[in-house]
Amino acid sequence: MAKSLGIFVTSPQNMRHVMGVTKAAKAKGSKVKVFFSWYGVHLTKCSDFPALCELADEVSICVDSYKKCGYDPADIPKGLEAKDMATQGQHGAIIEDYECYLTL
């Protein structure tokens, strides 16, 4: 397995897969970064989201998508910090800095 995995999440239907892939990658010793964008930001309200934030090495969301989906950017999801409310630059970082890339 790769030593690093970046996961780009755009669908609100894939939390089970995001958690499963992250758990498997971490069990194999991989570094995992997860970035939520577009409708995927709805998953920040899922009960598993804080656990994902603990499990993955880094989790961030597109603050613009969060706002466009009707959420207040000041309402930072549990498990994140203000710095994790980011831009699409985080998506670019996954592409550039991680050995493997997965879109869910």
N, C-alpha and C positions, 0 to 999 in steps of 0.2 A: 504494500500500500504506500501511497505517496506520503511524504513527510509533512505536506501541508495541503489543505483543502479549503477552497472558498466556495460558499454556497450562496447563490443569488436567489432570493425568494420573492416571487411576484404573484403567486396564487394563494388565496385564502383557504384552500382546501388541502394543503400539504403539510400541516404541522406534524402529523404522525411520521411522515417521511423525513422531515427535517430533523426531528428528534432521533429517529432510528439511524439515519446516516451519520449524524453527529456522534451518537453513542458508539457506533461501530468504528468510526475513524479515530476517536479518542482512545478506544480500547486497543487499537493498533499503534498508538503512540503518535498520531498525527496532530498537527496544529490545525485548528478549525476556526474560520471566521465566517460569520453569517451576516448577510446584509439583506434587509427587507425593504422592498420598494413596491410602488403601485398598490394594487389591492392586497398584496402580501402583508401590508402594515396592519390589516385587521387582526392578524395573528398575535399582535402584541397584547390583545385583550384576552387571549386564550389562557386558561389556567396553567398550562404547561410552559408558558413563556418565561417566567422567572427561573424555572429549572433549566431551561435552555441557556439562559444567560449565565448560570453557574457552571454548566457543562462545557460550553464552547469557550475558546480562548478570547474571542472578541465577538460582540454582537452590536450592530448598529442599524439604524433605520433612516430612510430618506424622509427628512422632516417636511419637505414639500409634498410628497405623496401623503404623508400623515395628515397634513392640513387639508389637502384636496379631498381626502376621504372623510372629512368632517370632524377630525379630532383637533383639539387645542394643543399646539406645540408646547405650551407651558405644562400640560398634563403628561409628564414623562412616565412611560410605562415602567411598572415594577421590574427591577432587575437592571435597568439602564441608568446612566447618568446623563447630565446635560450634554456632555461632549459626544455622546453616542447618537444624539439627534443630529444627523449629518446630511451631507449632500451626495450626489452621484459620484463624487470623487472617491468614495469608499468602494463603489462598484469597480472603478478603474484600478484601485489598489489591489483588489482581489485578482483581477485579470493580470496585472503586472507582477505581483509579489507571491502568488500562490502557485504551486506546482500543478494542482488539479482544480478544475472549475466545474460546478454543477448548478444548473438552473432548475428550480422546483416551483 
